[in-house]
Amino acid sequence: MPPVHHSPSDGSMRAPTIKDVAVRAGVGFKTVSRVLNDEPNVRPETRNKVLAAVTDLGYRRNSIASSIRRSDQRTSSIGLIVEDLANPFASLLTRVVQDFAVGRRHLVLVGSSDGVLERERELVGEFASRRVDGLLVVPNGDDQSYLEAERARGIPVVFIDRPGGRIEADTVISENAAGVADAVRHLAARGHTRIAYLGDLPSIYTAAQRCEGFRTAMDEFGGADPRFIRTGLRDGEQAHRAVFELFGADPAPTALISGNNLITIGAVHALQDLGLRDRVAFIAFDDLELADLLRPALTVIAQDTAAIGTAAASHLFERLQDPTSPFRRTSVPVRLIMRASGEIPAPTD
């Protein structure tokens, strides 16, 4: 039977209500509510009648209204704020969080902050107005103290990829500095001493950690040459220009490390344009789709995005169960995947 919709006096189509379901199923309002909330002590034949009525009428539950009636006012939804959904790290992180939440019958609302604190705050406000049960946030800037107001309203917060500023909360991060330091040592073992580094804004926690890992490891081999460090690179075009500048100098680097995947894309294009792809050793932070098909294949410092997303979502759901437990900071290891570009030896001349 096709869905039945009742028409108000103005001729518009009215969405079926829970009372319509009760009438169609021939049961009481509270019985329908118990079935929709998957509560026990409902006879199978009654449950089947209610579910059949739901299908016949095309009934859609109002989750916010339902949450108001519940004693805990939960909506079975969480908010996820990333920097840019177009970024491969953010898109994979979103998928992992969604899979975790779906397994616990929760909806995930997702938004991109574009790396702007004000946009982050706007998204938090939007999600809070929709009564999300909790928030997963990739924070921007150095002050997330505004989230204390949301926590006071019972919305827990977990930070991903970097800690929040001026607030203590559960946090899940990668071992950024250690990963870049391992890359430096890997290149040094192949004879490289003139190693260049391309990074994002130093004000970004992950960028600062990765650059610090580079400097610390280079100290083991005589120190980093400041001429070979370029930071504040926001996109592939800026990275492309930086590579041209580096390799137009004398002496030029013999090896290169990039601090994120957007920088990597610009650097790969620049090395290709310069005819240096098979002559300059190159290690990238973050893996790229089809990186193994490049020639030479791209050696990378790979984050375990699945582990990051799973740990963050797990922390949030545990926090929903026990809001008073101690805050945790979880560091997820990275690993160096050797393919070919990072194994190019230093020139002998």
Buried (B, 14 or more C-beta within 10 A) or exposed (E): EEEEEEEEEEEEEEEBBBEBBBBBBEBEEEBBBBBBEEEEEBEEEBBEBBBBBBEBBEBEEEBEEBBEEEEEEBBBBBBBBBBBEEBBBBBBBBBBBBBBBEEEEBBBBBBBBEBEBEBBBBBBEBBBEBBBBBBBBBBBBEEBEBBEEBBEEBBBBBBBBBBBBEBEBBBBBBBBBBBBBBBBBBBBEBEBBBBBBBBBEEEBBBBBBBBBBBBBBBEEBEEBBEBBBBBBBEEBEBBBBBBEEBBEEEEBBBBBBBBBBBBBBBBBBBBEEBEBBEEBBBBBBBBBEEBEEBEBBBBBBBBBBBBBBBBBBBBBBBBBEEEEEEEBEBBBEBBBBEBBBBBBEBEEE
